[in-house]
Amino acid sequence: MSKIALDEFQDQVSQLLIRHRSVLDVISKTQETAARVNRALTKAITECGCIEVIAKKQPYDTNKTLQENSANLDSHLSGRLCDHCQDVITAELGKNLFYLTALCNITDIKLSSVLKSEAQRLNTLGVFNLS
């Protein structure tokens, strides 16, 4: 999504956000929609079964570089989302993005600036970004 599209999306969210203008409403809706994303993914695993979690300790060899080790890391997901589950998760992610953007609006922060700053931080920190 380009900067212009992000700014347009943020303007659209601002125009559509009517019921939940309070910062308290928006942060609680952000949490609620994040939980719904988690629930949709859980249902794809436990009810539909189109994907499954196969988790184990991630292998890490201290004699290898970070780059070499990253090739052996796994998401722990097996399979592919079916069309239905993908549609549901996509919709829930969209609602979550809506409320994250609404939080940007309330705090007078440009979503495009958030993404730009985060991209710069990732470029600067590289693989150490989440340590």
VEXTOR-461952 format. One record per atom (N, C-alpha, C): residue number from 1; atom name; x, z, y. Coordinates in steps of 0.2 Angstrom, whole numbers. Example, Ala and Ser with C-alpha at 12.3 -4.5 7.8 and 13.67 -1.06 7.14 Angstrom:
<pts>
{1, N, {66, 39, -28}};
{1, CA, {62, 39, -22}};
{1, C, {66, 39, -16}};
{2, N, {64, 35, -11}};
{2, CA, {68, 36, -5}};
{2, C, {64, 39, 0}};
</pts>
This chain:
<pts>
{1, N, {4, 0, -6}};
{1, CA, {0, 0, 0}};
{1, C, {5, 0, 6}};
{2, N, {3, -4, 11}};
{2, CA, {7, -5, 17}};
{2, C, {5, 1, 22}};
{3, N, {10, 2, 27}};
{3, CA, {8, 7, 32}};
{3, C, {2, 5, 35}};
{4, N, {0, -1, 37}};
{4, CA, {-6, -3, 40}};
{4, C, {-12, -1, 36}};
{5, N, {-11, -2, 29}};
{5, CA, {-17, -1, 25}};
{5, C, {-18, 7, 24}};
{6, N, {-12, 11, 24}};
{6, CA, {-13, 18, 24}};
{6, C, {-16, 21, 30}};
{7, N, {-14, 18, 36}};
{7, CA, {-17, 20, 42}};
{7, C, {-25, 18, 42}};
{8, N, {-27, 12, 40}};
{8, CA, {-34, 10, 39}};
{8, C, {-37, 15, 35}};
{9, N, {-34, 17, 29}};
{9, CA, {-38, 21, 24}};
{9, C, {-39, 28, 27}};
{10, N, {-34, 31, 31}};
{10, CA, {-34, 37, 34}};
{10, C, {-40, 37, 40}};
{11, N, {-40, 31, 43}};
{11, CA, {-46, 31, 48}};
{11, C, {-52, 31, 45}};
{12, N, {-53, 27, 39}};
{12, CA, {-59, 27, 35}};
{12, C, {-61, 34, 33}};
{13, N, {-56, 38, 30}};
{13, CA, {-58, 44, 28}};
{13, C, {-60, 49, 34}};
{14, N, {-57, 48, 40}};
{14, CA, {-59, 52, 46}};
{14, C, {-67, 50, 48}};
{15, N, {-69, 44, 47}};
{15, CA, {-75, 42, 49}};
{15, C, {-80, 44, 43}};
{16, N, {-78, 45, 37}};
{16, CA, {-83, 47, 32}};
{16, C, {-83, 54, 30}};
{17, N, {-79, 58, 33}};
{17, CA, {-79, 65, 31}};
{17, C, {-84, 68, 36}};
{18, N, {-89, 70, 34}};
{18, CA, {-95, 73, 38}};
{18, C, {-96, 80, 36}};
{19, N, {-97, 81, 29}};
{19, CA, {-99, 88, 27}};
{19, C, {-93, 93, 27}};
{20, N, {-88, 91, 25}};
{20, CA, {-82, 95, 24}};
{20, C, {-77, 95, 30}};
{21, N, {-79, 96, 36}};
{21, CA, {-74, 96, 42}};
{21, C, {-70, 102, 42}};
{22, N, {-72, 108, 39}};
{22, CA, {-68, 114, 40}};
{22, C, {-62, 113, 36}};
{23, N, {-56, 116, 38}};
{23, CA, {-50, 116, 34}};
{23, C, {-51, 119, 28}};
{24, N, {-55, 125, 28}};
{24, CA, {-56, 128, 22}};
{24, C, {-60, 124, 16}};
{25, N, {-65, 120, 19}};
{25, CA, {-68, 116, 14}};
{25, C, {-64, 110, 12}};
{26, N, {-60, 108, 16}};
{26, CA, {-55, 102, 14}};
{26, C, {-50, 105, 8}};
{27, N, {-47, 111, 10}};
{27, CA, {-42, 113, 5}};
{27, C, {-45, 115, -2}};
{28, N, {-51, 118, -1}};
{28, CA, {-55, 119, -8}};
{28, C, {-57, 113, -11}};
{29, N, {-59, 108, -8}};
{29, CA, {-61, 101, -11}};
{29, C, {-55, 98, -14}};
{30, N, {-49, 99, -11}};
{30, CA, {-43, 96, -13}};
{30, C, {-41, 99, -20}};
{31, N, {-42, 106, -20}};
{31, CA, {-40, 109, -26}};
{31, C, {-45, 107, -32}};
{32, N, {-52, 107, -30}};
{32, CA, {-57, 105, -35}};
{32, C, {-56, 98, -37}};
{33, N, {-54, 93, -33}};
{33, CA, {-53, 86, -36}};
{33, C, {-46, 86, -40}};
{34, N, {-41, 90, -38}};
{34, CA, {-35, 90, -43}};
{34, C, {-37, 93, -49}};
{35, N, {-41, 98, -50}};
{35, CA, {-44, 101, -56}};
{35, C, {-48, 95, -60}};
{36, N, {-51, 91, -56}};
{36, CA, {-55, 86, -60}};
{36, C, {-51, 81, -63}};
{37, N, {-45, 79, -59}};
{37, CA, {-40, 75, -62}};
{37, C, {-38, 77, -69}};
{38, N, {-36, 84, -68}};
{38, CA, {-33, 87, -74}};
{38, C, {-38, 87, -80}};
{39, N, {-45, 88, -78}};
{39, CA, {-50, 89, -83}};
{39, C, {-51, 82, -86}};
{40, N, {-51, 76, -82}};
{40, CA, {-52, 70, -85}};
{40, C, {-46, 68, -90}};
{41, N, {-40, 69, -88}};
{41, CA, {-35, 68, -92}};
{41, C, {-35, 72, -99}};
{42, N, {-37, 78, -98}};
{42, CA, {-38, 82, -104}};
{42, C, {-44, 79, -109}};
{43, N, {-49, 77, -106}};
{43, CA, {-54, 74, -110}};
{43, C, {-52, 68, -113}};
{44, N, {-48, 64, -110}};
{44, CA, {-45, 58, -113}};
{44, C, {-41, 60, -119}};
{45, N, {-38, 65, -119}};
{45, CA, {-34, 68, -125}};
{45, C, {-39, 71, -130}};
{46, N, {-43, 76, -128}};
{46, CA, {-47, 80, -133}};
{46, C, {-53, 77, -135}};
{47, N, {-57, 73, -131}};
{47, CA, {-63, 70, -133}};
{47, C, {-63, 63, -135}};
{48, N, {-60, 59, -131}};
{48, CA, {-59, 52, -132}};
{48, C, {-54, 51, -138}};
{49, N, {-48, 54, -136}};
{49, CA, {-42, 53, -141}};
{49, C, {-38, 46, -140}};
{50, N, {-40, 43, -134}};
{50, CA, {-36, 37, -133}};
{50, C, {-28, 38, -132}};
{51, N, {-27, 44, -130}};
{51, CA, {-20, 46, -129}};
{51, C, {-19, 53, -132}};
{52, N, {-13, 55, -134}};
{52, CA, {-12, 61, -136}};
{52, C, {-5, 64, -133}};
{53, N, {-5, 71, -134}};
{53, CA, {1, 74, -131}};
{53, C, {5, 76, -138}};
{54, N, {11, 73, -138}};
{54, CA, {16, 75, -143}};
{54, C, {22, 78, -139}};
{55, N, {22, 85, -138}};
{55, CA, {27, 88, -134}};
{55, C, {32, 92, -138}};
{56, N, {38, 91, -136}};
{56, CA, {44, 95, -139}};
{56, C, {49, 96, -134}};
{57, N, {54, 100, -135}};
{57, CA, {59, 101, -130}};
{57, C, {63, 95, -129}};
{58, N, {64, 94, -122}};
{58, CA, {67, 87, -120}};
{58, C, {75, 88, -122}};
{59, N, {77, 83, -125}};
{59, CA, {84, 83, -126}};
{59, C, {89, 82, -120}};
{60, N, {94, 86, -120}};
{60, CA, {98, 85, -114}};
{60, C, {106, 87, -117}};
{61, N, {110, 82, -116}};
{61, CA, {117, 82, -118}};
{61, C, {121, 84, -112}};
{62, N, {124, 89, -112}};
{62, CA, {128, 91, -106}};
{62, C, {135, 87, -106}};
{63, N, {136, 83, -111}};
{63, CA, {142, 79, -111}};
{63, C, {140, 72, -108}};
{64, N, {134, 71, -107}};
{64, CA, {132, 64, -104}};
{64, C, {130, 65, -97}};
{65, N, {130, 59, -93}};
{65, CA, {128, 59, -86}};
{65, C, {120, 60, -85}};
{66, N, {118, 62, -79}};
{66, CA, {111, 62, -78}};
{66, C, {107, 56, -80}};
{67, N, {110, 50, -78}};
{67, CA, {107, 44, -79}};
{67, C, {107, 43, -87}};
{68, N, {112, 44, -90}};
{68, CA, {112, 43, -98}};
{68, C, {106, 48, -101}};
{69, N, {106, 54, -98}};
{69, CA, {101, 58, -101}};
{69, C, {94, 56, -100}};
{70, N, {93, 53, -94}};
{70, CA, {86, 51, -92}};
{70, C, {83, 46, -96}};
{71, N, {87, 42, -100}};
{71, CA, {85, 37, -104}};
{71, C, {81, 40, -111}};
{72, N, {83, 47, -112}};
{72, CA, {80, 50, -118}};
{72, C, {75, 55, -116}};
{73, N, {73, 55, -110}};
{73, CA, {67, 60, -108}};
{73, C, {60, 56, -110}};
{74, N, {55, 60, -111}};
{74, CA, {49, 57, -113}};
{74, C, {43, 61, -109}};
{75, N, {38, 57, -108}};
{75, CA, {32, 59, -105}};
{75, C, {28, 64, -109}};
{76, N, {29, 64, -115}};
{76, CA, {25, 68, -120}};
{76, C, {18, 64, -121}};
{77, N, {17, 59, -118}};
{77, CA, {10, 55, -119}};
{77, C, {11, 50, -124}};
{78, N, {7, 49, -129}};
{78, CA, {7, 44, -134}};
{78, C, {0, 40, -133}};
{79, N, {1, 33, -134}};
{79, CA, {-5, 29, -133}};
{79, C, {-6, 26, -126}};
{80, N, {-12, 23, -126}};
{80, CA, {-14, 20, -119}};
{80, C, {-21, 23, -117}};
{81, N, {-22, 24, -111}};
{81, CA, {-29, 25, -109}};
{81, C, {-34, 20, -111}};
{82, N, {-39, 21, -113}};
{82, CA, {-44, 16, -114}};
{82, C, {-47, 14, -107}};
{83, N, {-51, 9, -107}};
{83, CA, {-54, 7, -100}};
{83, C, {-58, 12, -97}};
{84, N, {-62, 15, -101}};
{84, CA, {-67, 20, -99}};
{84, C, {-63, 26, -96}};
{85, N, {-58, 29, -100}};
{85, CA, {-54, 35, -97}};
{85, C, {-50, 33, -91}};
{86, N, {-47, 27, -91}};
{86, CA, {-43, 24, -85}};
{86, C, {-48, 24, -79}};
{87, N, {-54, 22, -80}};
{87, CA, {-59, 21, -74}};
{87, C, {-60, 28, -72}};
{88, N, {-61, 33, -76}};
{88, CA, {-63, 40, -74}};
{88, C, {-57, 43, -70}};
{89, N, {-51, 43, -73}};
{89, CA, {-45, 46, -70}};
{89, C, {-44, 42, -63}};
{90, N, {-44, 36, -63}};
{90, CA, {-43, 32, -57}};
{90, C, {-48, 35, -51}};
{91, N, {-55, 36, -53}};
{91, CA, {-60, 38, -48}};
{91, C, {-58, 45, -46}};
{92, N, {-56, 49, -51}};
{92, CA, {-54, 56, -49}};
{92, C, {-48, 57, -45}};
{93, N, {-43, 52, -46}};
{93, CA, {-37, 52, -42}};
{93, C, {-39, 50, -35}};
{94, N, {-44, 45, -34}};
{94, CA, {-46, 42, -28}};
{94, C, {-49, 48, -24}};
{95, N, {-53, 52, -27}};
{95, CA, {-57, 58, -23}};
{95, C, {-51, 63, -21}};
{96, N, {-46, 64, -25}};
{96, CA, {-41, 68, -23}};
{96, C, {-37, 66, -17}};
{97, N, {-36, 59, -18}};
{97, CA, {-32, 56, -12}};
{97, C, {-36, 56, -6}};
{98, N, {-43, 56, -6}};
{98, CA, {-48, 56, -1}};
{98, C, {-47, 63, 3}};
{99, N, {-47, 68, -1}};
{99, CA, {-46, 75, 2}};
{99, C, {-39, 77, 4}};
{100, N, {-34, 74, 1}};
{100, CA, {-27, 75, 4}};
{100, C, {-27, 71, 10}};
{101, N, {-30, 65, 11}};
{101, CA, {-30, 62, 17}};
{101, C, {-34, 65, 23}};
{102, N, {-39, 68, 21}};
{102, CA, {-43, 72, 25}};
{102, C, {-39, 78, 28}};
{103, N, {-35, 81, 24}};
{103, CA, {-31, 87, 26}};
{103, C, {-26, 84, 31}};
{104, N, {-23, 78, 30}};
{104, CA, {-19, 75, 35}};
{104, C, {-23, 74, 41}};
{105, N, {-29, 72, 41}};
{105, CA, {-33, 71, 47}};
{105, C, {-34, 77, 51}};
{106, N, {-35, 83, 47}};
{106, CA, {-37, 89, 51}};
{106, C, {-30, 92, 54}};
{107, N, {-25, 91, 51}};
{107, CA, {-19, 94, 53}};
{107, C, {-15, 89, 58}};
{108, N, {-18, 83, 59}};
{108, CA, {-15, 78, 64}};
{108, C, {-9, 75, 61}};
{109, N, {-8, 74, 55}};
{109, CA, {-2, 71, 52}};
{109, C, {-4, 64, 49}};
{110, N, {0, 59, 50}};
{110, CA, {-1, 53, 47}};
{110, C, {1, 52, 40}};
{111, N, {-3, 50, 36}};
{111, CA, {-2, 49, 29}};
{111, C, {4, 45, 28}};
{112, N, {5, 39, 32}};
{112, CA, {10, 35, 31}};
{112, C, {17, 39, 33}};
{113, N, {17, 43, 37}};
{113, CA, {23, 47, 39}};
{113, C, {25, 52, 34}};
{114, N, {20, 55, 30}};
{114, CA, {21, 59, 24}};
{114, C, {25, 55, 19}};
{115, N, {22, 49, 17}};
{115, CA, {25, 45, 12}};
{115, C, {32, 43, 14}};
{116, N, {33, 41, 21}};
{116, CA, {39, 39, 23}};
{116, C, {44, 45, 23}};
{117, N, {42, 51, 25}};
{117, CA, {47, 56, 24}};
{117, C, {49, 58, 17}};
{118, N, {44, 58, 13}};
{118, CA, {45, 59, 6}};
{118, C, {50, 54, 3}};
{119, N, {49, 48, 4}};
{119, CA, {53, 43, 2}};
{119, C, {60, 44, 4}};
{120, N, {61, 46, 10}};
{120, CA, {68, 47, 13}};
{120, C, {71, 53, 10}};
{121, N, {67, 58, 8}};
{121, CA, {69, 64, 5}};
{121, C, {71, 62, -2}};
{122, N, {68, 58, -6}};
{122, CA, {69, 56, -12}};
{122, C, {76, 52, -12}};
{123, N, {76, 48, -7}};
{123, CA, {82, 44, -7}};
{123, C, {89, 48, -6}};
{124, N, {88, 53, -2}};
{124, CA, {93, 58, 0}};
{124, C, {95, 62, -6}};
{125, N, {90, 65, -9}};
{125, CA, {91, 70, -14}};
{125, C, {92, 67, -21}};
{126, N, {89, 61, -22}};
{126, CA, {90, 57, -28}};
{126, C, {87, 62, -34}};
{127, N, {91, 62, -39}};
{127, CA, {88, 66, -45}};
{127, C, {88, 73, -44}};
{128, N, {90, 76, -39}};
{128, CA, {90, 83, -37}};
{128, C, {84, 85, -33}};
{129, N, {79, 80, -32}};
{129, CA, {74, 81, -28}};
{129, C, {69, 87, -30}};
{130, N, {68, 88, -36}};
{130, CA, {64, 93, -39}};
{130, C, {67, 99, -42}};
{131, N, {74, 100, -41}};
{131, CA, {77, 105, -44}};
{131, C, {75, 112, -42}};
</pts>
